[in-house]
Amino acid sequence: MRYYPVYLDLQNRAVLVVGGGVIAEGKALQLVEAGAQVKVVSPDLTPRLAELAAAGAITYRQGKFAPDDLRGAVLVISATNDQQVNEQVAQLAAAAGQLYNVVDQPALCSFITPALVTRGRLQISVSSAGGSPSVAQRVKREIADLIGDEYGELLEVAAEMRAEAKRLIPDFDQRRQVLHAFVESDALALLRAGKREEARALAFALLQQAVASQDA
């Protein structure tokens, strides 16, 4: 396995994006959604990035990349069309021990980002280990066709049920069994049919049965 898959908690952590074009915009938007404190450095910005800067959602320094821009960042992404700048960002970030990514250039990356299917809080990552992003995108499309929004709703109900199970059922194995029973039940079919309350009722009926059995 060439890469170790991991999800990073970037909430309130400083991240640098070098570049202000469409690709940099996509990266910055994902980072903002992840709760990062995003700084963008570029001579100019896309209209959407300009809106984010004006709203205070990102910090913007107009100009070319400078080594001082790396200060304090835990993660760095370079998305420019200037190869010399991209190489400089990668070299300096590597020397500073920071995580760094130059878009579409795995040789200049300490991490790569996967193709992502998102359904609410459910995230499904697809990676080709940098071998062929096109293959990863095709697999992503096929997964997206199979996994609908009902899976995100299933996760929300299951998470609510799990929080209650932790409170009511001290035994780990019993708790795991009831949570597994819910996920394998008719709940997904109910959610696919738009019956969220029925699915939620099923979850808590199973939970009540489990609580009753431990008290018996």
N, C-alpha and C positions, 0 to 999 in steps of 0.2 A: 504494500500500500504506500503510494508516494506521498500522500497528504493525510494528515490527521484531521478528521472532521470535527468542528467545534462551533458552538454558538457563543458569541461574545456579549457580555452585558456592558453596553456603552452608555448607559444612563448617566447623564451629567458628566461625561468624560470628554476631554478635548480631542477632536479629530480634525485633521487638515486635509482639504481637498485642493489640489493644484489644478487649475483649469476652470474655465467658465462656460464651456460649450454644452451641447446637448447631452453628451455622455457624462460629463461632470455633474450636470443637473440631476440625472437619474441617480447617480451615486449619492449626491448630497441629500436628495429627497428621502432615500432609504435610511440614511444616517439620522436625519431629523426625526423620522418615524420611530427610530430606535432610541430616541431620547438623547442622542449625543449633542455635545456643544460643538457645532460645526463652524470651522473657519474656512472660507474660500479665498484663494489668492489667484488673481487673474487680471490681465489688462482690461477685460470687459466681461459681461455676463449675459446669459440668455434673459429674456423678459421674465421668465418664471423665477430664476435665481435673483434677479433684481427685486422682484416682489418680496421674496423671502428676506432679503437683506433689509429692505425698507420696513418690513414688519418686525424685524429683530429676531427672526427665526434662525438666521445664520449671521455670522460676523464676516464682513467682507473687507479685504484690503486690496485696493486697486493697484495693480503693478505687476511686475515680473517676480517670479519666485526668488526668495532670498533665504540663505541658511537659517536665519533667525526665525523664519516662519515655522520651523519644526519644533521650536521650543514648547515644551509642555504637552505635545500631542502624544497620545498612546497609540494612534493608528494614523497612517498617512496613505492617501490615494492620489496618484498622479494621472490625470486624464487630459493631457495636452497633445497637440500635434507637432510638438517640438521634441525630437528624440534626444537632443542634448539636455534639455531640461528634465525629461523623464529619467535619463540616466543619472543626472546629478541628484535628483530627489531620492532615487533608490540607493545610491552610494552613501549619501549623508544619513539617510534614515537607518540603513544597515549599520553604519558606524556608531550611531546613537542607540542601537538596540531596540529600535521601534519596529512595530509591524508595518509593512509597507506593500503596496500593490500598484503596479503600473498596468493600466487597463490593456488587456489583450497581449501582454508580454510576460508570460510566465517566468522567463529567465530573469526578469527584473522584479520578481515578487517574493516576499517571504510568506505570503498567503494568497490564495485565489478565492474568488467568490463564486458560489454555485448559481445555476438557474434555479429559480424559486417559484413554487406553487403555493399560494397563500389562500387559506379559507378561514377567515377570522384569525384566531390565535394559532391555528394549525399551520405549520410550515413544513413543506416537503422540499428537500434540497436534492438537486441532480448535478453531478459533477463528472466531467470527462478527464479530470486530473490535468486539465490544460491541453489534452490531446486534440479535441475537436469540439469547440463550443457549439457548432451546428448540430452535432449528435445530441449533446445535452439539451439543446432547445427542442429538438424533435421529441425526445423522451418527455420533456416537460409538457409539451402540448398533449401528448397521449395520456399522461397522468391527469392533466387538467380536465380532459374529457371524461375521465372515469370518476374523479373525486369532485363532487359538487359541494355547494354551500352547506348542505345538510351535515357534512362532516365537521365543519366549524361549529355548527349548532350542537352537534353531539358532544364535542369537546367542552363547550360551555356548560351544558347540563351535567356532564360527567365531573367537571371541576367543582361545580357547586355540590354535587353529591359527595365527592371525595372530601371536601372540607367538613361536611357534616359527619361523614364516616369516621374521620380522625377524632372528632369530638365524642362520638357515641360508641365507637367500637375500639377498645384498646388493643385487641389482638391483631397483629399485622396480617397473619395468614387469613383470618376470617374477613378482615377488611378488604384484602386483595381479591378474595373470592367473590364478594358481593359486587365490587366494582367491575370485575371481569364479567359477571353475570349480566350486568346492565349493558355493557358495551356489546355483548353477544346476543342481546335480546332483540325484540321488535322495535326498539327505540329508533334505530336508523330509518326504518321504513315509515314510522310515524312522522319523523322529521321531514322525510322526503315528501310526505303527503301534506306538509304544512301544519301538522298537529303537535306543536311544541309543548303545549300544556299537558297533553296526554303523555308525551314522552317524559316530561318532568314528573308527572304523577307516577309513572311506572318506576322511575328511579327511586322515588322516596317510598313506594310500596315495597320494593326489594330491600331498601334500607331498614324499614320498620320490621320486616320479617327477620332480617339478620339480628336486629337488636332483641326481638322477642325470643329468638332461639338461644341467644347467649344468656338471657335471664331465666330460661326454663330450667 
